[in-house]
Structures are given as C-alpha cells and as structure tokens.
Amino acid sequence: MSRAPHDLRATALDAIATVVARAGLAPTSSEVVAEGGSVVVRLDGTGLVARASTHTAAVRADPAAWYAREVAVARALAHEDADVVAPARAVDPGPYAVGPVVVSLWEDAGDDPQRPTPAETGVALARLHEASERLPDDVAAALPVLAPVLDQTASCLDVLAQAGALDDADMTMLRDEHTDVVALMADAVTDQPLVVLHGDAHPGNLVRSADRWLWLDLEEVCRGPVLWDLATLRRSRATDGRAALAAYARARGMPEPSDAELAPMLRARQLLVAAWACAASVSGPALFSAQAEAALSELRAQPASP
C-alpha cells in the first residue's frame, strides 16, 4: 500500500500563508500545533488558528463543500452559545480552496492538554445534540444525510481504485461491505428520526477551553439517526465507549442503546475507518499506513455476510 508521500505539509503551510495575507492578518509568529489529516497553525497575536485540510481533503469529492458546511453549522451553533470552537469572527473564516488543500480560520481555543473522561465525553455529546436541536431549520435542512457513511466512504473507495492501492481481494471486500452498509443505512434512515449530528463524535475532537469541553472538526456534520454519533463514540479507542454512552443516556434521559441496537452503525463506522485510513495512506503513508493495515485486518477477520 506504500506510495511516495506528497509534500502536503509544505503545500499546507504555503496555503495558510496565502490565506493569512488575503485576510489582512499580521500574526507576530506562527506555530504548527497539530498535524494529521490536517495541518493546524496558531497565528500568534491574532487570537486565531488556521487549519489546512490536507489528507482529509484529498479523500473527499468536492472537499470545499464539506468545510463550508462545517463553518456554517459551527457559526450557527456558536451563536446559540453551544460548546463548539467558533469560526473566526473578525475576518472571513472561509473555507478557502488553495490548490489541493482547503484552509479555514478559527477562534483559538488554547492548548490545554487535559483529555475528557468517558463521562465528560458522553455529556459533551449530549449537550451538542441538545444545542443542535435549536439550529435554524434552513441550516439543518441543508445538511446531507449520513455523509460520512454514504458519501465519504464512496469517495475513499474511488481514491483507492484510481491509485491501485489495494490488492483485488481487499478492494472487493471493501466494495462488497459498502454495498451491504448502504442497504443497512437505507433501512435506518427510514425507521429512525433524522437529527443534526457531529458526524465524527470521538474524544479526539474535544478540546478544553475556559472550563468547557468544546467540539471541533465538524466537517462531517450531517443529518441522520442519533445512533451514528453514538456508534462512533462506542467504537472510539480513545475512551471507554460504553461508559461514555451511559453518561450520554443519563444526560438525555433516554435508555442506553445496546450493542445490538448499534450494530448497523457500528458496522458502517468500521467500514468508514478502514476506507478512510487506506485512502489517506495514499497521500500520507507515514501517517496512516499502520492504521490502514490494522483496520483491514479487523475487517478480514469478520465473518462473511449471509
């Protein structure tokens, strides 16, 4: 699966410099504070950070549309004083498409190293869902249904096919699983209410700021059954997913969903993680190849569908 890495980091930093100049910002210095699927740079003296989506943009069809939805929803949620990192207020936050990357500007939430407990993660998600219920109808209605499952997984498979990155057996496995998952999701959206979802609700997308846990990286925001966000939380390797779900259920005053109830969404999440990691490893093998191999191994070990 190894491919020569693209120099997306340098491209991202150049793109951020272009956007900073275009926005009329004059940071006293800048510092890379995170690097993975995106490059995040703190713009000292401005109260902002810039995020250049690199590998995440490379695996999405029409990537600017994903980040435009993120900015629109985050702005609307921040207006409701929801627990989210707000897009830049004093300048246009974007998104700005600059070559192969997409740059957006955000209020700086600081660099508190604390990580949330499972209970804090579950409560934070409950609070986000409660705030999302107050979004204007036009904002919610503009969101696609289950975009991470239906759109992003398909885009990742297209990237893999075009790159010839997987052998025929693994590629067939992913495509067959995708066909099954699409059918499962069709049943889910028919049987369950559709609500506004974070889309990628795991504790890695929480940051501590001013005694609050704030959600960030809402680019997968969508509408869908609440069980999608709950399955994402349940599958997270960065927390005790079952304990987080219990805290969520208590905060929302609802029964805690069982793994059997979550099963279709857990299966969809497993596929998305595998497809995304494999596709991201095309442009970022050093960052994502190990994750891709682990995810593929997990899928290979699953019993065949009836």
C-alpha positions as CSV (number, residue, x, y, z in Angstrom):
1,M,0.0,0.0,0.0
2,S,3.0,2.2,0.3
3,R,3.2,5.2,-2.0
4,A,5.6,8.1,-2.2
5,P,4.3,10.8,0.1
6,H,3.1,14.1,-1.3
7,D,4.7,17.1,0.3
8,L,1.3,18.3,1.5
9,R,2.8,19.8,4.7
10,A,4.7,22.4,2.8
11,T,1.8,23.0,0.5
12,A,-0.5,23.5,3.5
13,L,1.9,26.0,5.1
14,D,2.1,27.9,1.9
15,A,-1.7,27.9,1.6
16,I,-2.1,29.2,5.1
17,A,0.3,32.0,4.4
18,T,-1.7,32.9,1.3
19,V,-5.0,33.0,3.3
20,V,-3.5,34.9,6.2
21,A,-2.3,37.6,3.8
22,R,-5.6,37.6,1.9
23,A,-7.5,38.1,5.2
24,G,-5.2,41.0,6.2
25,L,-3.9,39.3,9.3
26,A,-0.5,40.1,10.7
27,P,0.5,37.4,13.2
28,T,3.6,38.1,15.3
29,S,4.6,34.5,14.7
30,S,3.1,31.2,13.8
31,E,3.4,27.6,15.1
32,V,2.3,24.3,13.9
33,V,0.2,22.9,16.8
34,A,-1.3,19.8,15.2
35,E,-0.7,17.6,12.1
36,G,-2.5,14.6,10.9
37,G,-5.3,14.7,8.4
38,S,-4.9,18.5,8.5
39,V,-2.2,21.0,9.5
40,V,-3.2,23.4,12.2
41,V,-1.2,26.6,12.8
42,R,-1.6,29.0,15.7
43,L,-1.4,32.6,14.4
44,D,0.1,34.4,17.4
45,G,-1.2,37.9,18.1
46,T,-4.5,37.3,16.2
47,G,-6.4,35.0,18.5
48,L,-6.9,32.6,15.6
49,V,-5.7,29.3,14.3
50,A,-5.7,28.3,10.7
51,R,-6.4,24.7,9.6
52,A,-5.3,23.5,6.2
53,S,-7.1,20.2,5.4
54,T,-4.6,18.1,3.5
55,H,-5.1,14.3,3.6
56,T,-8.7,14.8,4.6
57,A,-9.4,16.9,1.6
58,A,-7.6,14.5,-0.7
59,V,-10.1,11.7,0.1
60,R,-13.3,13.7,-0.4
61,A,-15.1,14.6,-3.6
62,D,-15.8,18.4,-3.6
63,P,-13.9,18.9,-0.3
64,A,-14.7,22.7,-0.1
65,A,-18.4,21.8,0.3
66,W,-17.6,19.7,3.5
67,Y,-15.8,22.6,5.1
68,A,-18.4,25.2,4.0
69,R,-21.0,23.1,5.9
70,E,-18.7,22.9,8.9
71,V,-18.2,26.6,9.1
72,A,-22.0,27.3,8.6
73,V,-23.0,24.9,11.3
74,A,-20.3,25.9,13.7
75,R,-21.2,29.5,13.3
76,A,-24.8,28.8,13.9
77,L,-24.0,26.7,17.0
78,A,-21.7,29.3,18.4
79,H,-24.5,31.9,18.0
80,E,-26.5,29.6,20.3
81,D,-23.6,29.5,22.8
82,A,-23.1,25.8,22.1
83,D,-20.0,24.1,23.2
84,V,-18.1,24.3,19.9
85,V,-15.0,26.1,18.7
86,A,-16.3,29.1,16.7
87,P,-15.1,30.1,13.2
88,A,-13.2,33.3,13.0
89,R,-15.4,36.3,13.9
90,A,-13.4,39.3,12.9
91,V,-12.4,38.1,9.4
92,D,-14.0,35.7,6.9
93,P,-13.3,32.2,8.1
94,G,-13.5,30.7,4.7
95,P,-13.2,28.0,3.6
96,Y,-10.6,28.9,1.1
97,A,-9.6,26.4,-1.6
98,V,-5.9,26.9,-2.3
99,G,-4.5,24.3,-4.7
100,P,-5.1,20.8,-3.3
101,V,-5.9,22.0,0.3
102,V,-8.7,23.8,1.9
103,V,-8.0,26.4,4.6
104,S,-10.3,27.7,7.3
105,L,-9.8,30.2,10.2
106,W,-11.0,29.5,13.7
107,E,-11.0,31.2,17.1
108,D,-8.1,29.9,19.2
109,A,-9.4,27.7,21.9
110,G,-6.0,27.4,23.6
111,D,-3.8,24.4,24.2
112,D,-5.0,22.9,27.5
113,P,-3.6,19.3,27.5
114,Q,-6.5,17.9,29.5
115,R,-8.4,15.0,28.0
116,P,-12.0,14.3,28.8
117,T,-13.1,11.4,30.9
118,P,-15.7,9.0,29.4
119,A,-18.4,10.6,31.4
120,E,-17.4,14.1,30.2
121,T,-17.3,12.9,26.6
122,G,-20.8,11.5,26.8
123,V,-22.2,14.6,28.5
124,A,-20.4,16.9,25.9
125,L,-22.1,15.0,23.1
126,A,-25.5,15.2,24.8
127,R,-25.0,19.0,25.1
128,L,-24.1,19.3,21.5
129,H,-27.1,17.3,20.4
130,E,-29.4,19.5,22.6
131,A,-27.9,22.7,21.1
132,S,-28.2,21.2,17.5
133,E,-32.0,21.0,18.1
134,R,-32.1,24.8,18.2
135,L,-30.4,25.3,14.8
136,P,-32.4,27.2,12.3
137,D,-34.5,25.0,10.0
138,D,-32.6,26.1,6.9
139,V,-29.2,25.3,8.4
140,A,-30.3,21.8,9.4
141,A,-32.2,21.1,6.1
142,A,-29.1,21.9,4.0
143,L,-27.1,19.1,5.5
144,P,-26.8,15.8,3.7
145,V,-27.9,12.5,5.2
146,L,-25.2,10.4,6.7
147,A,-22.5,11.9,4.6
148,P,-19.6,10.2,6.3
149,V,-21.1,6.8,5.6
150,L,-22.7,7.3,2.2
151,D,-20.5,9.9,0.5
152,Q,-17.1,9.8,2.2
153,T,-16.8,6.0,2.1
154,A,-17.6,6.0,-1.6
155,S,-15.0,8.8,-2.3
156,C,-12.4,6.8,-0.4
157,L,-13.1,3.7,-2.4
158,D,-12.8,5.8,-5.6
159,V,-9.4,7.1,-4.4
160,L,-8.2,3.6,-3.7
161,A,-9.4,2.3,-7.1
162,Q,-7.7,5.1,-9.0
163,A,-4.4,4.7,-7.1
164,G,-4.4,0.9,-7.4
165,A,-3.5,1.0,-3.7
166,L,-5.1,-2.4,-2.6
167,D,-5.0,-5.9,-4.0
168,D,-8.1,-7.2,-5.6
169,A,-9.2,-9.2,-2.6
170,D,-9.1,-6.3,-0.2
171,M,-10.7,-4.0,-2.8
172,T,-13.5,-6.4,-3.4
173,M,-14.0,-6.9,0.4
174,L,-14.4,-3.1,0.9
175,R,-16.8,-2.7,-2.1
176,D,-19.0,-5.6,-1.0
177,E,-19.1,-4.3,2.5
178,H,-20.0,-0.9,1.3
179,T,-22.9,-2.3,-0.7
180,D,-24.2,-4.0,2.4
181,V,-23.8,-0.9,4.6
182,V,-25.6,1.3,2.1
183,A,-28.6,-1.0,2.3
184,L,-28.4,-1.0,6.1
185,M,-28.3,2.8,6.1
186,A,-31.4,3.0,3.8
187,D,-33.3,1.0,6.4
188,A,-32.0,3.1,9.3
189,V,-33.0,6.5,7.8
190,T,-36.5,5.1,7.1
191,D,-37.0,3.7,10.6
192,Q,-35.4,6.4,12.8
193,P,-35.8,10.2,13.2
194,L,-33.1,12.3,11.5
195,V,-31.2,14.8,13.7
196,V,-28.2,17.0,13.3
197,L,-25.0,15.0,14.1
198,H,-21.4,15.9,14.7
199,G,-20.5,13.1,12.3
200,D,-17.2,12.2,13.9
201,A,-18.0,12.3,17.6
202,H,-15.0,10.9,19.4
203,P,-13.0,12.5,22.3
204,G,-10.1,13.4,20.0
205,N,-12.4,16.1,18.6
206,L,-12.9,17.7,22.0
207,V,-10.7,20.5,23.5
208,R,-10.7,22.1,26.9
209,S,-11.2,25.8,26.9
210,A,-12.3,28.2,29.7
211,D,-13.6,25.3,31.8
212,R,-15.7,23.9,28.9
213,W,-15.3,21.0,26.6
214,L,-15.6,22.3,23.1
215,W,-16.2,20.3,19.9
216,L,-14.1,20.9,16.9
217,D,-13.6,19.4,13.4
218,L,-17.3,19.4,12.4
219,E,-16.6,18.8,8.7
220,E,-18.5,15.6,8.8
221,V,-21.6,17.3,10.2
222,C,-24.7,15.8,8.7
223,R,-28.3,14.6,9.4
224,G,-29.0,11.1,10.4
225,P,-30.1,8.8,13.2
226,V,-28.6,9.7,16.5
227,L,-27.2,6.1,16.7
228,W,-24.5,7.2,14.2
229,D,-22.8,9.5,16.6
230,L,-23.4,7.1,19.4
231,A,-21.8,4.2,17.5
232,T,-18.8,6.4,16.7
233,L,-18.4,7.1,20.4
234,R,-18.9,3.4,21.2
235,R,-16.1,2.4,18.8
236,S,-13.6,5.0,19.9
237,R,-10.3,3.5,21.1
238,A,-9.5,6.7,23.0
239,T,-12.2,6.3,25.7
240,D,-14.4,3.7,27.4
241,G,-17.2,3.9,24.9
242,R,-19.7,2.0,27.0
243,A,-19.2,4.4,29.9
244,A,-19.4,7.4,27.6
245,L,-22.7,6.0,26.2
246,A,-24.1,5.6,29.7
247,A,-23.3,9.2,30.6
248,Y,-24.9,10.4,27.3
249,A,-28.1,8.4,28.1
250,R,-28.3,9.8,31.6
251,A,-27.8,13.3,30.3
252,R,-30.5,12.9,27.7
253,G,-32.9,11.0,29.9
254,M,-33.1,8.0,27.5
255,P,-32.3,4.3,27.6
256,E,-28.8,3.4,26.9
257,P,-28.6,1.8,23.5
258,S,-27.3,-1.8,23.4
259,D,-24.6,-3.0,21.0
260,A,-27.3,-4.9,19.2
261,E,-29.2,-1.7,18.5
262,L,-26.0,0.0,17.4
263,A,-24.9,-2.9,15.3
264,P,-25.7,-1.5,11.8
265,M,-24.0,1.8,12.7
266,L,-21.0,0.1,14.3
267,R,-20.6,-1.9,11.1
268,A,-20.8,1.3,9.0
269,R,-18.3,3.0,11.2
270,Q,-15.8,0.1,11.0
271,L,-16.0,0.3,7.2
272,L,-15.6,4.1,7.1
273,V,-12.5,3.9,9.4
274,A,-10.9,1.3,7.2
275,A,-11.7,3.0,3.9
276,W,-10.6,6.4,5.1
277,A,-7.3,5.2,6.6
278,C,-6.5,3.3,3.4
279,A,-7.3,6.2,1.2
280,A,-5.4,8.7,3.4
281,S,-2.4,6.5,3.3
282,V,-2.2,7.0,-0.5
283,S,-1.1,10.6,0.2
284,G,0.3,10.1,3.7
285,P,1.8,6.6,4.1
286,A,3.9,7.5,7.0
287,L,0.9,8.8,8.9
288,F,-1.8,6.3,8.0
289,S,-0.4,3.0,6.7
290,A,-0.3,1.3,10.1
291,Q,-3.8,2.4,10.9
292,A,-4.9,1.2,7.5
293,E,-3.4,-2.2,7.9
294,A,-4.9,-2.7,11.3
295,A,-8.4,-1.7,10.1
296,L,-8.1,-4.0,7.1
297,S,-7.1,-6.9,9.4
298,E,-10.1,-6.2,11.6
299,L,-12.4,-6.3,8.6
300,R,-10.8,-9.5,7.1
301,A,-11.4,-11.2,10.5
302,Q,-15.2,-10.5,10.3
303,P,-17.4,-13.4,9.4
304,A,-18.8,-13.2,5.9
305,S,-22.2,-11.6,5.4
306,P,-25.0,-14.1,5.0
